[in-house]
Amino acid sequence: MPIWTKLTIWYGILVITVLILLGGIRFVWYRQILLNQMDYSLKIASDILDSSLPGKNLSTEAIQKTISDVIKEYPDIEWKGIFIQVFGHSRSILYSSSGDEPLPITEAMWKKAMLRKAEIETVLMDDQRTQIRMLSKPVFRQKEFLYLILIGSSMEDIESTLEKIFRLNLLFIPATTLLVAIGGWLLMRQALKPLDAVIKTASKISSGDLSHRIKASKANREINELAIAFNTMITRLEGSFQQVRDFSDNVSHELRIPLSILRGQTELS
């Protein structure tokens, strides 16, 4: 496998890993932002209801009229899609904007409400499919418990937005990785192209022909240094081989005359 192909594979793995990590971080961060925005809206709505509801003599009609007046008085708040329930003592429902279907308040939330602790949780409705972001706010007058306000908002919009982001990441990450891999493969192939000339020139060089030299590459400093070092080595080898040839020629010349004399004497004998 060529070196640029291996580098491209490793580069692609690195890129897709980084993109997946960044996509996951972005997904979690954006989800938290949406939840914070929803929680802030629920807190504002609960504070408005707390300050508007009467402290005593609560009745369904009085609560309904108060909530209707609040909705008209604060049109900037997105009341559509918000579920409101007011619980009295013994968890009796004093008001419910969602009809007879109560919001799924848990035992832990009720206990925290008795301890004057507001709570925000994500709960499932009875159909086990619809998620509700719900805030429970207990209201006390001195030490007397008056009522518990439950405000919930469907997370359908958040889930829809997060699903779009997830699908966008599914398309963006592979496409980006593919483009980066192709671009990296082309760049590395172009950058390592002078290395092909080094390999071809080296394959032509043999002990009988050391005249070939590698052309220096001005575009790539590393390849240029490699070519200079290789050419220097070949020059030294060529000089060594030339010395061996000269030595062989001299030896053969020096031995030719004595051998001729020896041959003549041997023939004469």
C-alpha positions as CSV (number, residue, x, y, z in Angstrom):
1,M,0.0,0.0,0.0
2,P,1.5,3.4,-1.0
3,I,2.5,5.6,1.9
4,W,0.2,8.4,0.8
5,T,-2.8,6.0,1.0
6,K,-1.8,4.9,4.5
7,L,-1.5,8.6,5.5
8,T,-4.8,9.4,4.0
9,I,-6.5,6.6,5.9
10,W,-5.0,7.7,9.2
11,Y,-5.8,11.3,8.4
12,G,-9.4,10.3,7.6
13,I,-9.8,8.4,10.9
14,L,-8.4,11.4,12.8
15,V,-10.8,13.8,11.1
16,I,-13.9,11.7,11.6
17,T,-13.0,11.1,15.3
18,V,-12.6,14.9,15.9
19,L,-15.8,15.6,14.0
20,I,-17.8,13.1,16.0
21,L,-16.4,14.5,19.3
22,L,-17.2,18.1,18.2
23,G,-20.6,17.0,17.0
24,G,-21.4,15.3,20.2
25,I,-20.2,18.2,22.3
26,R,-22.2,20.6,20.2
27,F,-25.3,18.4,20.4
28,V,-25.1,18.2,24.3
29,W,-24.3,22.0,24.5
30,Y,-27.2,23.0,22.3
31,R,-29.6,20.6,24.2
32,Q,-28.5,22.2,27.5
33,I,-29.1,25.7,26.0
34,L,-32.6,24.7,24.9
35,L,-33.4,23.2,28.3
36,N,-32.1,26.3,30.1
37,Q,-34.3,28.5,28.0
38,M,-37.3,26.3,28.7
39,D,-36.5,26.3,32.5
40,Y,-36.2,30.0,32.5
41,S,-39.6,30.4,30.9
42,L,-41.1,28.0,33.4
43,K,-39.6,29.9,36.3
44,I,-40.9,33.2,35.0
45,A,-44.4,31.8,34.5
46,S,-44.4,30.2,37.9
47,D,-43.3,33.5,39.6
48,I,-46.1,35.4,37.8
49,L,-48.7,32.8,38.8
50,D,-47.4,32.8,42.4
51,S,-47.7,36.6,42.6
52,S,-51.1,36.6,41.0
53,L,-53.0,33.8,42.7
54,P,-54.9,34.7,45.9
55,G,-53.4,33.6,49.1
56,K,-56.6,32.2,50.6
57,N,-60.0,30.9,49.6
58,L,-58.8,29.3,46.5
59,S,-61.4,27.9,44.2
60,T,-61.3,26.5,40.7
61,E,-63.3,29.5,39.4
62,A,-61.0,32.0,41.1
63,I,-57.8,30.3,39.9
64,Q,-59.2,30.0,36.3
65,K,-60.1,33.6,36.2
66,T,-56.7,34.6,37.6
67,I,-54.8,32.5,35.1
68,S,-56.9,33.9,32.2
69,D,-56.1,37.4,33.4
70,V,-52.4,36.5,33.6
71,I,-52.3,35.2,30.1
72,K,-53.9,38.3,28.8
73,E,-51.7,40.6,30.9
74,Y,-48.4,38.8,29.8
75,P,-48.8,38.1,26.1
76,D,-45.0,38.1,25.6
77,I,-44.8,34.7,27.4
78,E,-45.5,31.7,25.2
79,W,-48.4,30.2,27.2
80,K,-49.4,27.9,24.3
81,G,-48.1,24.4,25.0
82,I,-47.7,25.1,28.8
83,F,-49.6,22.9,31.1
84,I,-50.6,24.4,34.5
85,Q,-51.9,22.6,37.5
86,V,-52.5,23.8,41.0
87,F,-52.6,21.2,43.9
88,G,-54.0,21.9,47.3
89,H,-53.8,19.8,50.5
90,S,-53.8,16.1,50.1
91,R,-52.8,16.5,46.5
92,S,-56.3,17.6,45.5
93,I,-56.3,19.3,42.1
94,L,-57.7,22.8,42.3
95,Y,-57.0,23.7,38.7
96,S,-55.8,21.9,35.6
97,S,-55.3,23.3,32.2
98,S,-55.0,19.9,30.7
99,G,-58.4,18.7,31.8
100,D,-58.7,15.7,34.1
101,E,-55.3,14.3,33.2
102,P,-52.9,15.2,36.0
103,L,-49.3,16.0,35.4
104,P,-47.1,13.1,36.6
105,I,-45.9,14.4,40.0
106,T,-43.6,12.0,41.8
107,E,-43.4,11.2,45.4
108,A,-39.9,12.7,45.6
109,M,-41.2,16.0,44.1
110,W,-44.0,16.2,46.6
111,K,-41.7,15.6,49.5
112,K,-39.3,18.3,48.3
113,A,-42.3,20.6,47.8
114,M,-43.2,20.1,51.5
115,L,-39.7,21.1,52.3
116,R,-40.2,24.3,50.4
117,K,-37.9,23.2,47.5
118,A,-38.7,24.0,43.9
119,E,-37.8,21.2,41.5
120,I,-37.4,20.9,37.8
121,E,-37.5,17.4,36.2
122,T,-38.1,15.8,32.8
123,V,-40.9,13.3,33.2
124,L,-43.0,11.0,31.0
125,M,-46.7,11.4,30.6
126,D,-49.0,8.4,31.2
127,D,-48.7,7.4,27.5
128,Q,-44.9,6.8,28.1
129,R,-44.1,8.6,24.9
130,T,-44.6,12.4,25.6
131,Q,-41.8,14.0,27.6
132,I,-42.7,17.0,29.8
133,R,-40.3,19.4,31.4
134,M,-42.0,20.2,34.6
135,L,-41.4,22.7,37.4
136,S,-43.0,22.3,40.8
137,K,-43.1,25.4,43.0
138,P,-44.6,25.2,46.5
139,V,-46.3,28.3,47.9
140,F,-46.2,28.9,51.7
141,R,-47.4,31.8,53.7
142,Q,-45.2,31.8,56.7
143,K,-45.4,28.2,57.8
144,E,-48.7,27.4,56.2
145,F,-48.8,25.4,53.0
146,L,-51.2,27.0,50.5
147,Y,-50.8,25.2,47.2
148,L,-48.4,23.6,44.8
149,I,-48.0,25.1,41.3
150,L,-47.0,22.6,38.6
151,I,-46.0,24.1,35.2
152,G,-45.0,21.7,32.4
153,S,-44.0,22.2,28.8
154,S,-43.8,19.6,26.1
155,M,-40.3,18.8,24.9
156,E,-41.5,18.0,21.4
157,D,-40.0,21.1,19.9
158,I,-36.7,20.5,21.6
159,E,-36.7,16.9,20.5
160,S,-37.5,17.9,17.0
161,T,-34.7,20.5,16.9
162,L,-32.2,18.0,18.3
163,E,-33.3,15.4,15.8
164,K,-32.6,17.8,13.0
165,I,-29.2,18.6,14.4
166,F,-28.5,14.8,14.7
167,R,-29.5,14.2,11.1
168,L,-27.5,17.2,9.9
169,N,-24.4,15.7,11.7
170,L,-25.1,12.3,10.1
171,L,-24.8,14.0,6.7
172,F,-22.2,16.6,7.5
173,I,-19.6,14.3,9.2
174,P,-19.3,11.6,6.5
175,A,-19.4,14.2,3.7
176,T,-16.7,16.4,5.4
177,T,-14.5,13.4,6.1
178,L,-14.8,12.2,2.5
179,L,-13.9,15.6,1.1
180,V,-11.0,16.0,3.5
181,A,-9.7,12.5,2.8
182,I,-9.8,13.2,-1.0
183,G,-8.1,16.5,-0.6
184,G,-5.5,15.1,1.7
185,W,-4.8,12.2,-0.6
186,L,-4.3,14.6,-3.6
187,L,-2.0,16.9,-1.5
188,M,0.1,14.1,-0.1
189,R,0.4,12.4,-3.5
190,Q,1.6,15.7,-5.0
191,A,3.9,16.4,-2.0
192,L,5.4,12.8,-2.3
193,K,5.6,12.8,-6.0
194,P,9.3,13.7,-6.1
195,L,9.9,10.5,-4.0
196,D,8.8,8.5,-7.1
197,A,11.7,10.1,-9.0
198,V,14.1,9.1,-6.2
199,I,12.8,5.5,-6.4
200,K,13.0,5.3,-10.2
201,T,16.5,6.8,-10.2
202,A,17.7,4.5,-7.5
203,S,16.4,1.5,-9.4
204,K,18.4,2.5,-12.5
205,I,21.7,2.7,-10.6
206,S,23.8,-0.5,-10.6
207,S,27.4,-1.3,-10.0
208,G,28.1,-1.0,-13.7
209,D,26.4,2.4,-14.2
210,L,26.7,5.0,-11.4
211,S,26.2,8.0,-13.7
212,H,22.6,8.6,-12.8
213,R,21.7,11.4,-10.4
214,I,18.5,12.5,-8.7
215,K,17.2,15.9,-9.6
216,A,16.8,18.2,-6.6
217,S,13.3,19.3,-5.8
218,K,13.0,23.0,-4.8
219,A,9.3,22.6,-3.8
220,N,10.1,20.0,-1.1
221,R,13.0,20.7,1.3
222,E,13.0,17.2,2.8
223,I,13.1,15.5,-0.6
224,N,15.8,17.9,-1.7
225,E,18.0,17.1,1.3
226,L,17.4,13.4,0.6
227,A,18.4,13.8,-3.1
228,I,21.6,15.7,-2.1
229,A,22.6,13.1,0.4
230,F,21.8,10.3,-2.1
231,N,23.7,12.0,-4.9
232,T,26.7,12.5,-2.6
233,M,26.7,8.8,-1.7
234,I,26.5,7.8,-5.3
235,T,29.4,10.1,-6.2
236,R,31.5,8.5,-3.5
237,L,30.6,5.0,-4.7
238,E,31.4,6.0,-8.2
239,G,34.8,7.3,-7.1
240,S,35.4,4.0,-5.2
241,F,34.4,1.9,-8.2
242,Q,36.7,4.0,-10.4
243,Q,39.6,3.5,-8.1
244,V,38.9,-0.3,-8.1
245,R,38.9,-0.3,-11.9
246,D,42.1,1.8,-12.1
247,F,43.8,-0.6,-9.6
248,S,42.7,-3.6,-11.7
249,D,44.0,-2.0,-14.9
250,N,47.3,-1.2,-13.3
251,V,47.7,-4.6,-11.8
252,S,46.9,-6.3,-15.1
253,H,49.3,-4.1,-16.9
254,E,52.1,-4.8,-14.4
255,L,51.5,-8.5,-14.6
256,R,51.3,-8.8,-18.3
257,I,55.0,-8.4,-19.1
258,P,56.3,-10.8,-16.5
259,L,53.7,-13.3,-17.5
260,S,54.7,-13.0,-21.2
261,I,58.4,-13.5,-20.3
262,L,57.4,-16.5,-18.1
263,R,55.3,-17.9,-20.9
264,G,58.1,-17.5,-23.5
265,Q,60.7,-19.2,-21.2
266,T,58.2,-22.0,-20.5
267,E,57.6,-22.6,-24.2
268,L,61.4,-22.5,-24.9
269,S,62.0,-25.0,-22.2
